[in-house]
Amino acid sequence: MPLIAAHRGANEFLPEHSLAAFRQAIVEGADAFEFDLRLTADAHLVLHHDRTVKRTAGAKGAVADLTLAQLRELNFAHNHPDCAGNPEAERIPTLEELFALVVDSGKDLKLLIEAKHPSKFGPRLELRLWETLRRWPGLDVTVMSFSRAALKTWRRLDVDTPLVWIFEYPFRRPPEGVQVLSSRVDYIESSPEFVERSHEAGYEVYTWTVNDADTAHRMAGLGVDLIFTDRPAAVRQTLSG
């Protein structure tokens, strides 16, 4: 059975990327956390997918143009009124807050960190991540990106951390130093031989985002190594059954 990764946390009913969503992912038995990383104006690493906070917090501004203090004034659970008053749902988390949650849980969780690009900070994002990871030894970390430049930068900083190249389609030659290829479900379904060919070439294959039973069974049948899902418990249950 493929590993089950909580995509931005278990966010079916909780704000994506919130500590509440990651805490729920632990309850639901996720094998891994997947999350997106951005750098704030004052050089803090925070968990956030979009360039701006419009969709997630109903506010104006780009993450890169706001300080952590300014981001902390926003409510990232504004689309989830049932989460009102829960700071773990409302507040944007820093990377180190998530690391602390993982360590405190005592669980052996795989951390799949996507470096978001393009970014006005360029390789400073990877450098800041590398500096942070040095303060948290022992975590099971994998770095991912759509950006070839970001993966190249990381490999210059660190030769040991596994790297995932994320792509949509059409498929191109993987960057050097990559161990895993990750693509969307519809590409893999349109090219089912891709998984076998990738395995033969020495790559693992991850796919995103799988939230229904039929798709989960098809991906497992093709032999993908890891599934990203917003619903870890549901996907695990359907594959285990």
C-alpha positions as CSV (number, residue, x, y, z in Angstrom):
1,M,0.0,0.0,0.0
2,P,1.3,3.5,-0.8
3,L,2.3,5.8,2.0
4,I,-0.5,8.3,2.9
5,A,0.6,12.0,3.1
6,A,-1.7,14.6,4.6
7,H,-1.8,17.3,1.9
8,R,-1.5,20.6,3.7
9,G,-2.7,18.7,6.7
10,A,-6.0,16.8,7.1
11,N,-7.8,19.8,5.7
12,E,-11.2,18.4,4.6
13,F,-12.9,20.3,7.5
14,L,-10.0,22.4,8.8
15,P,-8.0,25.3,7.4
16,E,-5.2,24.1,5.2
17,H,-1.7,24.3,6.6
18,S,-3.0,25.1,10.1
19,L,-1.5,23.3,13.1
20,A,-5.1,22.1,13.7
21,A,-5.1,20.3,10.4
22,F,-1.7,18.7,11.0
23,R,-2.7,17.6,14.5
24,Q,-5.8,16.0,12.9
25,A,-3.6,14.3,10.4
26,I,-1.7,12.6,13.2
27,V,-5.1,11.4,14.7
28,E,-6.0,10.1,11.2
29,G,-2.8,8.0,11.0
30,A,-1.0,9.9,8.2
31,D,2.4,8.6,7.4
32,A,3.6,12.0,6.2
33,F,2.9,15.7,6.1
34,E,3.1,17.7,2.9
35,F,3.2,21.4,3.1
36,D,4.3,24.5,1.2
37,L,6.9,26.9,2.5
38,R,7.2,30.7,2.0
39,L,9.5,33.3,3.4
40,T,8.0,36.4,5.1
41,A,9.3,40.0,4.7
42,D,11.2,39.6,7.9
43,A,12.7,36.2,6.9
44,H,10.4,33.8,8.8
45,L,9.5,30.5,7.2
46,V,5.8,30.0,7.2
47,L,3.4,27.4,5.9
48,H,1.3,28.8,3.0
49,H,0.5,27.7,-0.5
50,D,-0.7,30.9,-2.4
51,R,1.5,33.9,-3.1
52,T,-1.2,36.1,-1.5
53,V,-3.4,35.8,1.6
54,K,-6.6,36.6,-0.3
55,R,-8.1,33.1,-0.5
56,T,-6.9,31.8,2.9
57,A,-7.4,34.9,5.1
58,G,-9.7,37.1,3.0
59,A,-7.1,39.9,3.2
60,K,-4.8,41.8,0.9
61,G,-1.1,41.3,0.5
62,A,1.6,38.8,-0.5
63,V,3.2,36.6,2.2
64,A,6.6,37.9,1.0
65,D,5.6,41.5,1.6
66,L,4.2,40.9,5.1
67,T,6.0,40.4,8.4
68,L,5.2,37.5,10.6
69,A,3.6,39.9,13.1
70,Q,1.4,41.3,10.3
71,L,0.4,37.8,9.2
72,R,-0.4,36.9,12.8
73,E,-3.0,39.7,12.8
74,L,-5.0,37.8,10.1
75,N,-7.5,35.0,10.5
76,F,-6.6,32.1,8.3
77,A,-9.8,30.2,9.4
78,H,-12.1,32.9,8.0
79,N,-13.6,30.3,5.7
80,H,-14.2,28.0,8.6
81,P,-16.5,29.7,11.1
82,D,-16.7,26.6,13.2
83,C,-13.0,27.1,14.0
84,A,-13.6,30.5,15.6
85,G,-11.6,30.9,18.7
86,N,-9.1,28.1,17.9
87,P,-5.7,29.7,17.6
88,E,-4.3,26.5,16.0
89,A,-6.8,26.9,13.2
90,E,-6.7,30.7,12.8
91,R,-3.0,31.4,12.9
92,I,-0.5,30.9,10.2
93,P,2.2,28.5,11.5
94,T,5.9,28.9,11.3
95,L,8.0,25.9,10.1
96,E,9.5,25.5,13.6
97,E,6.1,25.4,15.2
98,L,5.2,22.5,12.9
99,F,8.5,20.8,13.8
100,A,7.7,21.2,17.5
101,L,4.3,19.5,16.9
102,V,5.9,16.6,15.1
103,V,8.6,16.1,17.8
104,D,6.0,16.4,20.6
105,S,3.8,13.8,18.9
106,G,6.5,11.2,19.2
107,K,5.4,9.9,15.7
108,D,7.8,8.9,13.0
109,L,6.4,11.2,10.3
110,K,7.9,11.9,6.9
111,L,8.0,15.7,6.2
112,L,7.6,16.6,2.6
113,I,8.5,20.3,2.3
114,E,7.7,22.1,-1.0
115,A,9.8,25.2,-1.6
116,K,7.4,27.6,-3.3
117,H,8.7,29.5,-6.3
118,P,8.9,31.9,-8.0
119,S,9.9,34.0,-5.0
120,K,11.4,37.4,-4.9
121,F,13.8,36.0,-2.3
122,G,15.2,33.5,-4.8
123,P,17.6,31.0,-3.2
124,R,17.3,32.7,0.2
125,L,14.3,30.4,0.8
126,E,16.4,27.3,0.5
127,L,19.3,28.8,2.5
128,R,16.9,29.7,5.3
129,L,15.4,26.2,5.3
130,W,18.8,24.6,5.4
131,E,19.8,26.8,8.4
132,T,16.6,25.9,10.2
133,L,17.0,22.2,9.6
134,R,20.4,22.3,11.2
135,R,18.7,23.2,14.5
136,W,16.3,20.3,14.2
137,P,18.4,17.1,13.7
138,G,16.8,13.8,13.4
139,L,13.7,14.8,11.4
140,D,12.7,12.8,8.3
141,V,12.8,15.6,5.8
142,T,12.4,15.5,2.0
143,V,12.6,18.7,-0.1
144,M,10.3,19.2,-3.1
145,S,9.8,21.8,-5.7
146,F,8.5,22.5,-9.2
147,S,11.6,24.7,-9.6
148,R,14.7,23.1,-11.1
149,A,16.7,26.0,-9.8
150,A,15.5,25.4,-6.3
151,L,16.4,21.8,-6.4
152,K,19.8,22.6,-7.8
153,T,20.4,25.1,-5.0
154,W,19.4,22.6,-2.4
155,R,21.7,19.9,-3.7
156,R,24.6,22.4,-3.5
157,L,23.7,23.0,0.2
158,D,23.0,19.4,1.2
159,V,23.9,16.2,-0.6
160,D,21.9,13.8,1.6
161,T,18.3,15.1,1.8
162,P,16.0,13.3,-0.7
163,L,14.7,15.6,-3.4
164,V,11.3,15.4,-5.2
165,W,10.7,17.1,-8.6
166,I,7.1,18.1,-8.9
167,F,5.8,18.6,-12.4
168,E,2.5,18.7,-14.2
169,Y,2.8,17.7,-17.9
170,P,4.2,17.2,-20.4
171,F,7.0,15.3,-18.8
172,R,10.6,16.5,-19.2
173,R,13.9,15.1,-18.2
174,P,14.3,15.1,-14.4
175,P,16.8,17.4,-12.8
176,E,20.0,15.8,-11.5
177,G,20.1,14.7,-7.9
178,V,16.4,13.9,-7.7
179,Q,15.2,10.6,-6.2
180,V,11.4,11.1,-6.5
181,L,9.0,12.2,-9.3
182,S,5.7,13.7,-8.3
183,S,2.8,14.5,-10.7
184,R,-0.9,15.1,-10.7
185,V,-3.3,12.2,-10.9
186,D,-4.6,13.0,-14.3
187,Y,-1.1,12.8,-15.8
188,I,-0.4,9.5,-14.3
189,E,-3.8,8.1,-15.4
190,S,-3.2,9.3,-18.9
191,S,0.3,7.7,-18.9
192,P,-0.1,4.6,-16.7
193,E,3.2,3.2,-18.0
194,F,4.9,6.2,-16.3
195,V,5.1,4.6,-12.9
196,E,6.7,1.4,-14.1
197,R,9.2,3.3,-16.3
198,S,10.1,5.6,-13.4
199,H,10.6,2.7,-11.1
200,E,12.8,1.0,-13.7
201,A,14.9,4.2,-13.9
202,G,15.3,4.2,-10.1
203,Y,12.8,6.9,-9.1
204,E,9.9,6.6,-6.6
205,V,6.6,8.2,-7.7
206,Y,4.3,10.4,-5.7
207,T,0.9,11.6,-6.9
208,W,-1.6,14.4,-5.9
209,T,-4.3,15.0,-4.9
210,V,-6.3,11.8,-4.2
211,N,-9.5,12.2,-2.2
212,D,-11.8,9.4,-3.5
213,A,-11.8,5.7,-3.2
214,D,-11.8,4.8,-6.9
215,T,-8.8,7.0,-7.6
216,A,-6.9,5.8,-4.6
217,H,-7.4,2.2,-5.7
218,R,-6.2,3.0,-9.3
219,M,-3.1,4.7,-8.0
220,A,-2.3,1.9,-5.6
221,G,-2.8,-0.6,-8.5
222,L,-0.3,1.3,-10.6
223,G,2.2,1.0,-7.8
224,V,2.7,4.7,-6.8
225,D,4.8,5.0,-3.7
226,L,2.9,7.8,-1.9
227,I,-0.5,9.5,-2.2
228,F,-1.2,13.1,-1.2
229,T,-4.7,13.5,0.2
230,D,-6.8,16.0,2.1
231,R,-8.5,12.9,3.8
232,P,-5.8,10.6,5.3
233,A,-8.1,8.4,7.3
234,A,-10.6,7.9,4.5
235,V,-8.0,7.0,2.0
236,R,-6.2,4.7,4.4
237,Q,-9.5,3.0,5.2
238,T,-10.4,2.4,1.6
239,L,-7.0,1.0,0.7
240,S,-6.8,-1.2,3.8
241,G,-10.3,-2.6,3.2
